[in-house]
């Protein structure tokens, strides 16, 4: 069983920064793609950024140049550095890991961008 735990969410003013962390535990052999998704109130969950086993990164257009995804391969951990935050970034952020043909999710961490 794979478990993911996110941390680092909170309240930040527009223009501020936050760093999210995701720790994976369980029987994971090798390196798996990981990603960050978010879901705002009344909206569908969307992919924010992902990072492959060979460190290729992809971002949704709305966060390009502001967010950076990284990972610690040996710890099966992923991180999301979020800069220049905007009110529209407010959402619950979820960590995702793909392993053995399955998607695993954390419970999410709330990010609120407001003055």
N, C-alpha and C positions, 0 to 999 in steps of 0.2 A: 504494500500500500504506500502510495506517495502522498505526502502532505506538504502543503505550501503555507507559509506564514508571512504576511506582509507587515511592514511597520514603517513609520515615518510620516504618516499623514498628519493633518492639522489645519489650523487657520493661519492664513498668510494674507498680507495686503497685496493689492495689485502691484506688479513689478518685482515682487519678492521671489524667493527661492525656497524650494523644499527638495529633500532627497528621500526617495523611497527605497526600501530594501525588501528582498524576498529571499527567504531561506527554504530550501527544499530538503526533505528528509525521507527516508525509506530506501527501498532496494532500487537503486538507479545505477545501472551499468552503462558506462560510457558517458558521452556528452549529449545532452538533448537540447533542442531549440527551446528558448524561453521568450516570454513576451509580457508586455503590460497592456492591459485593456482598461477602459473606463466606461462607466455608465452614469450619465447625468439624469436627474429626475425627469421622467416622462420621455426619455430617449432610449434607443437601443444601445446595447453594449458595442463599443467600437474598439478596434485595434489602435493602440497609440504607438507602440514600437515593438520590434522583435529583434532577436539576435540569434543567429544560427550556431551550429556546433563549430563552424570555422570562422566565427566572429563577423559574419556579414550582418549589417544592420539595415533596418528599414523603418521609416517613420511615416505617420499620417501627415499630410501636408500642413495641417494647422499647427503642428508642433516643431516642424523642421527649423533648425537654427536656435531653438530654445531648450529642447529636451535632449538628453543624451542617455542612451541605454548602455550598460556595461554588465559584465558578468565575471564571477570568480569560478572558473571551470572546476577546480578541484573541490570547491565547497558546494557546487550546484546552487550557487546564489546569483541573483540578478539585482541590478540597481537601476534606478531612474532618477537622474539629476534633472530637476525642472527649474529653469530660470525664466525671468521675465514673465511671471505668471499673470494670467488674465482671468477675469471673472468667469469667462466661458470655459475655463479649465476645471471649474468646480464639478466634482464627480466622485463616485467611489471608484478607486483604482484597484484592479485585480491583477494578480500575477498568474501567469499561465506557463505550464510546462507540458511538452508533448513527449510521451514515452510509451513504447510498446503499442503504438497505434491508438493511444488514448490521450485525451486532454485532461489535465489536472488543474484545479483552480484553488486559489486561496479564498479566504472569506472576505477579503477586500479591506481597504483603508480609505477613510474619507479625507478628501482634500477640498478645502473651502477657501476660495479666493474672494476676499471682500474687504472693503474699507470700513 
